[in-house]
Amino acid sequence: MVVVLSLGVLSLVVGGCACVVWAARGGPRWARVVATGTLAAGELLRASGKNRTGGGDDDGD
């Protein structure tokens, strides 16, 4: 069951990355919507990782 779930998550990640690339090259509207969702999810994960590590500015910005 864990393997099936992991493969499902992996396929969503790969599909989302493909849509980001496709949308950057002028893909259809649905690809741009999926790309926007993928980028937003990535930003949320990035922000949650910073909160877990104490909220310090690790990247020097």
N, CA, C and O atoms as a Tinker XYZ file with bonds, in Angstrom:
   244  protein
     1  N      0.817000   -1.197000    0.000000    73     2
     2  CA     0.000000    0.000000    0.000000    64     1     3
     3  C      0.862000    1.262000    0.000000    63     2     4     5
     4  O      0.547000    2.239000   -0.680000    81     3
     5  N      1.948000    1.232000    0.767000    73     3     6
     6  CA     2.835000    2.386000    0.830000    64     5     7
     7  C      3.509000    2.606000   -0.519000    63     6     8     9
     8  O      3.722000    3.744000   -0.938000    81     7
     9  N      3.842000    1.507000   -1.195000    73     7    10
    10  CA     4.488000    1.624000   -2.505000    64     9    11
    11  C      3.542000    2.272000   -3.507000    63    10    12    13
    12  O      3.961000    3.123000   -4.291000    81    11
    13  N      2.281000    1.882000   -3.491000    73    11    14
    14  CA     1.295000    2.453000   -4.405000    64    13    15
    15  C      1.105000    3.936000   -4.118000    63    14    16    17
    16  O      1.027000    4.743000   -5.044000    81    15
    17  N      1.033000    4.294000   -2.864000    73    15    18
    18  CA     0.888000    5.700000   -2.477000    64    17    19
    19  C      2.112000    6.510000   -2.891000    63    18    20    21
    20  O      1.980000    7.625000   -3.395000    81    19
    21  N      3.300000    5.951000   -2.680000    73    19    22
    22  CA     4.525000    6.646000   -3.074000    64    21    23
    23  C      4.600000    6.831000   -4.582000    63    22    24    25
    24  O      5.008000    7.892000   -5.055000    81    23
    25  N      4.216000    5.821000   -5.337000    73    23    26
    26  CA     4.210000    5.942000   -6.795000    64    25    27
    27  C      3.193000    6.978000   -7.262000    63    26    28    29
    28  O      3.442000    7.694000   -8.232000    81    27
    29  N      2.060000    7.066000   -6.588000    73    27    30
    30  CA     1.054000    8.072000   -6.915000    64    29    31
    31  C      1.570000    9.482000   -6.672000    63    30    32    33
    32  O      1.382000   10.369000   -7.505000    81    31
    33  N      2.216000    9.686000   -5.539000    73    31    34
    34  CA     2.773000   11.011000   -5.224000    64    33    35
    35  C      3.886000   11.349000   -6.209000    63    34    36    37
    36  O      3.976000   12.484000   -6.677000    81    35
    37  N      4.727000   10.377000   -6.524000    73    35    38
    38  CA     5.813000   10.606000   -7.474000    64    37    39
    39  C      5.274000   10.980000   -8.853000    63    38    40    41
    40  O      5.815000   11.866000   -9.514000    81    39
    41  N      4.224000   10.313000   -9.280000    73    39    42
    42  CA     3.656000   10.631000  -10.595000    64    41    43
    43  C      3.034000   12.028000  -10.606000    63    42    44    45
    44  O      3.108000   12.723000  -11.619000    81    43
    45  N      2.432000   12.445000   -9.509000    73    43    46
    46  CA     1.895000   13.803000   -9.424000    64    45    47
    47  C      3.017000   14.845000   -9.475000    63    46    48    49
    48  O      2.878000   15.882000  -10.124000    81    47
    49  N      4.105000   14.569000   -8.802000    73    47    50
    50  CA     5.235000   15.505000   -8.800000    64    49    51
    51  C      5.837000   15.616000  -10.199000    63    50    52    53
    52  O      6.095000   16.719000  -10.681000    81    51
    53  N      6.060000   14.480000  -10.847000    73    51    54
    54  CA     6.641000   14.497000  -12.189000    64    53    55
    55  C      5.687000   15.188000  -13.167000    63    54    56    57
    56  O      6.124000   15.975000  -14.007000    81    55
    57  N      4.400000   14.899000  -13.063000    73    55    58
    58  CA     3.418000   15.555000  -13.926000    64    57    59
    59  C      3.354000   17.050000  -13.689000    63    58    60    61
    60  O      3.221000   17.824000  -14.637000    81    59
    61  N      3.445000   17.462000  -12.443000    73    59    62
    62  CA     3.438000   18.886000  -12.123000    64    61    63
    63  C      4.663000   19.595000  -12.676000    63    62    64    65
    64  O      4.565000   20.707000  -13.194000    81    63
    65  N      5.814000   18.948000  -12.565000    73    63    66
    66  CA     7.044000   19.543000  -13.123000    64    65    67
    67  C      6.959000   19.642000  -14.637000    63    66    68    69
    68  O      7.399000   20.630000  -15.225000    81    67
    69  N      6.398000   18.624000  -15.267000    73    67    70
    70  CA     6.236000   18.667000  -16.722000    64    69    71
    71  C      5.310000   19.809000  -17.129000    63    70    72    73
    72  O      5.551000   20.474000  -18.136000    81    71
    73  N      4.260000   20.037000  -16.358000    73    71    74
    74  CA     3.342000   21.138000  -16.661000    64    73    75
    75  C      4.008000   22.490000  -16.462000    63    74    76    77
    76  O      3.714000   23.432000  -17.198000    81    75
    77  N      4.900000   22.607000  -15.482000    73    75    78
    78  CA     5.618000   23.865000  -15.282000    64    77    79
    79  C      6.473000   24.178000  -16.504000    63    78    80    81
    80  O      6.495000   25.312000  -16.982000    81    79
    81  N      7.175000   23.166000  -17.007000    73    79    82
    82  CA     8.020000   23.367000  -18.191000    64    81    83
    83  C      7.163000   23.691000  -19.406000    63    82    84    85
    84  O      7.475000   24.601000  -20.174000    81    83
    85  N      6.088000   22.941000  -19.572000    73    83    86
    86  CA     5.205000   23.141000  -20.726000    64    85    87
    87  C      4.562000   24.524000  -20.692000    63    86    88    89
    88  O      4.471000   25.198000  -21.718000    81    87
    89  N      4.116000   24.943000  -19.507000    73    87    90
    90  CA     3.477000   26.251000  -19.373000    64    89    91
    91  C      4.481000   27.372000  -19.656000    63    90    92    93
    92  O      4.117000   28.406000  -20.217000    81    91
    93  N      5.742000   27.166000  -19.268000    73    91    94
    94  CA     6.761000   28.178000  -19.539000    64    93    95
    95  C      6.996000   28.333000  -21.038000    63    94    96    97
    96  O      7.444000   29.386000  -21.492000    81    95
    97  N      6.699000   27.298000  -21.800000    73    95    98
    98  CA     6.867000   27.338000  -23.245000    64    97    99
    99  C      5.569000   27.702000  -23.961000    63    98   100   101
   100  O      5.484000   27.590000  -25.184000    81    99
   101  N      4.559000   28.136000  -23.208000    73    99   102
   102  CA     3.311000   28.593000  -23.814000    64   101   103
   103  C      2.290000   27.497000  -24.023000    63   102   104   105
   104  O      1.591000   27.492000  -25.036000    81   103
   105  N      2.188000   26.579000  -23.097000    73   103   106
   106  CA     1.243000   25.472000  -23.214000    64   105   107
   107  C     -0.196000   25.914000  -23.058000    63   106   108   109
   108  O     -0.477000   27.104000  -22.915000    81   107
   109  N     -1.111000   24.952000  -23.086000    73   107   110
   110  CA    -2.535000   25.277000  -22.947000    64   109   111
   111  C     -2.870000   25.813000  -21.555000    63   110   112   113
   112  O     -2.074000   25.719000  -20.621000    81   111
   113  N     -4.069000   26.374000  -21.448000    73   111   114
   114  CA    -4.490000   27.003000  -20.199000    64   113   115
   115  C     -4.470000   26.025000  -19.024000    63   114   116   117
   116  O     -4.040000   26.388000  -17.929000    81   115
   117  N     -4.930000   24.791000  -19.239000    73   115   118
   118  CA    -4.969000   23.832000  -18.128000    64   117   119
   119  C     -3.559000   23.515000  -17.626000    63   118   120   121
   120  O     -3.369000   23.264000  -16.436000    81   119
   121  N     -2.574000   23.524000  -18.521000    73   119   122
   122  CA    -1.197000   23.280000  -18.082000    64   121   123
   123  C     -0.688000   24.445000  -17.238000    63   122   124   125
   124  O      0.057000   24.245000  -16.278000    81   123
   125  N     -1.095000   25.666000  -17.602000    73   123   126
   126  CA    -0.689000   26.829000  -16.803000    64   125   127
   127  C     -1.340000   26.803000  -15.425000    63   126   128   129
   128  O     -0.731000   27.221000  -14.440000    81   127
   129  N     -2.583000   26.312000  -15.354000    73   127   130
   130  CA    -3.268000   26.205000  -14.059000    64   129   131
   131  C     -2.569000   25.175000  -13.176000    63   130   132   133
   132  O     -2.332000   25.418000  -11.993000    81   131
   133  N     -2.243000   24.023000  -13.762000    73   131   134
   134  CA    -1.553000   22.979000  -13.005000    64   133   135
   135  C     -0.168000   23.472000  -12.571000    63   134   136   137
   136  O      0.269000   23.202000  -11.453000    81   135
   137  N      0.514000   24.192000  -13.458000    73   135   138
   138  CA     1.832000   24.726000  -13.120000    64   137   139
   139  C      1.744000   25.709000  -11.962000    63   138   140   141
   140  O      2.590000   25.696000  -11.068000    81   139
   141  N      0.733000   26.556000  -11.974000    73   139   142
   142  CA     0.548000   27.509000  -10.879000    64   141   143
   143  C      0.309000   26.772000   -9.558000    63   142   144   145
   144  O      0.868000   27.140000   -8.525000    81   143
   145  N     -0.513000   25.745000   -9.602000    73   143   146
   146  CA    -0.753000   24.938000   -8.400000    64   145   147
   147  C      0.497000   24.228000   -7.906000    63   146   148   149
   148  O      0.739000   24.141000   -6.702000    81   147
   149  N      1.278000   23.727000   -8.832000    73   147   150
   150  CA     2.519000   23.041000   -8.468000    64   149   151
   151  C      3.502000   24.002000   -7.817000    63   150   152   153
   152  O      4.112000   23.675000   -6.799000    81   151
   153  N      3.659000   25.186000   -8.400000    73   151   154
   154  CA     4.568000   26.169000   -7.828000    64   153   155
   155  C      4.087000   26.658000   -6.460000    63   154   156   157
   156  O      4.894000   26.882000   -5.558000    81   155
   157  N      2.770000   26.821000   -6.311000    73   155   158
   158  CA     2.229000   27.241000   -5.017000    64   157   159
   159  C      2.459000   26.167000   -3.954000    63   158   160   161
   160  O      2.813000   26.481000   -2.817000    81   159
   161  N      2.258000   24.899000   -4.324000    73   159   162
   162  CA     2.500000   23.802000   -3.378000    64   161   163
   163  C      3.972000   23.747000   -2.981000    63   162   164   165
   164  O      4.295000   23.483000   -1.823000    81   163
   165  N      4.857000   23.993000   -3.932000    73   163   166
   166  CA     6.282000   24.020000   -3.623000    64   165   167
   167  C      6.643000   25.129000   -2.663000    63   166   168   169
   168  O      7.453000   24.935000   -1.756000    81   167
   169  N      6.042000   26.299000   -2.860000    73   167   170
   170  CA     6.293000   27.413000   -1.943000    64   169   171
   171  C      5.768000   27.115000   -0.540000    63   170   172   173
   172  O      6.402000   27.468000    0.454000    81   171
   173  N      4.612000   26.468000   -0.465000    73   171   174
   174  CA     4.077000   26.102000    0.851000    64   173   175
   175  C      4.995000   25.111000    1.565000    63   174   176   177
   176  O      5.245000   25.242000    2.763000    81   175
   177  N      5.496000   24.120000    0.824000    73   175   178
   178  CA     6.417000   23.156000    1.426000    64   177   179
   179  C      7.715000   23.827000    1.852000    63   178   180   181
   180  O      8.282000   23.508000    2.897000    81   179
   181  N      8.169000   24.745000    1.039000    73   179   182
   182  CA     9.388000   25.469000    1.382000    64   181   183
   183  C      9.195000   26.299000    2.652000    63   182   184   185
   184  O     10.068000   26.325000    3.520000    81   183
   185  N      8.064000   26.969000    2.755000    73   183   186
   186  CA     7.776000   27.789000    3.938000    64   185   187
   187  C      7.621000   26.926000    5.182000    63   186   188   189
   188  O      8.073000   27.309000    6.261000    81   187
   189  N      6.989000   25.769000    5.042000    73   187   190
   190  CA     6.812000   24.904000    6.208000    64   189   191
   191  C      8.155000   24.341000    6.658000    63   190   192   193
   192  O      8.357000   24.110000    7.850000    81   191
   193  N      9.064000   24.121000    5.731000    73   191   194
   194  CA    10.400000   23.651000    6.100000    64   193   195
   195  C     11.174000   24.696000    6.869000    63   194   196   197
   196  O     11.914000   24.363000    7.794000    81   195
   197  N     11.015000   25.961000    6.500000    73   195   198
   198  CA    11.678000   27.039000    7.229000    64   197   199
   199  C     11.121000   27.160000    8.642000    63   198   200   201
   200  O     11.866000   27.424000    9.586000    81   199
   201  N      9.814000   26.967000    8.788000    73   199   202
   202  CA     9.202000   27.063000   10.113000    64   201   203
   203  C      9.686000   25.928000   11.012000    63   202   204   205
   204  O      9.855000   26.126000   12.215000    81   203
   205  N      9.911000   24.743000   10.445000    73   203   206
   206  CA    10.373000   23.607000   11.218000    64   205   207
   207  C     11.804000   23.795000   11.690000    63   206   208   209
   208  O     12.168000   23.308000   12.760000    81   207
   209  N     12.614000   24.485000   10.922000    73   207   210
   210  CA    14.018000   24.657000   11.287000    64   209   211
   211  C     14.243000   25.884000   12.158000    63   210   212   213
   212  O     15.392000   26.235000   12.425000    81   211
   213  N     13.213000   26.528000   12.596000    73   211   214
   214  CA    13.352000   27.652000   13.502000    64   213   215
   215  C     13.115000   28.994000   12.838000    63   214   216   217
   216  O     13.194000   30.032000   13.495000    81   215
   217  N     12.825000   28.990000   11.541000    73   215   218
   218  CA    12.493000   30.220000   10.858000    64   217   219
   219  C     13.681000   31.106000   10.525000    63   218   220   221
   220  O     13.507000   32.264000   10.145000    81   219
   221  N     14.898000   30.566000   10.664000    73   219   222
   222  CA    16.077000   31.355000   10.334000    64   221   223
   223  C     16.235000   31.545000    8.841000    63   222   224   225
   224  O     15.665000   30.801000    8.043000    81   223
   225  N     17.008000   32.542000    8.475000    73   223   226
   226  CA    17.232000   32.837000    7.073000    64   225   227
   227  C     18.494000   32.083000    6.637000    63   226   228   229
   228  O     19.607000   32.595000    6.758000    81   227
   229  N     18.305000   30.863000    6.129000    73   227   230
   230  CA    19.425000   29.993000    5.797000    64   229   231
   231  C     20.014000   30.255000    4.422000    63   230   232   233
   232  O     21.150000   29.858000    4.163000    81   231
   233  N     19.275000   30.917000    3.523000    73   231   234
   234  CA    19.749000   31.070000    2.154000    64   233   235
   235  C     20.446000   32.400000    1.902000    63   234   236   237
   236  O     20.831000   32.672000    0.765000    81   235
   237  N     20.616000   33.214000    2.889000    73   235   238
   238  CA    21.388000   34.444000    2.761000    64   237   239
   239  C     20.672000   35.594000    2.081000    63   238   240   241
   240  O     21.318000   36.583000    1.736000    81   239
   241  N     19.380000   35.511000    1.873000    73   239   242
   242  CA    18.626000   36.602000    1.222000    64   241   243
   243  C     18.341000   37.724000    2.180000    63   242   244
   244  O     17.720000   38.717000    1.801000    81   243
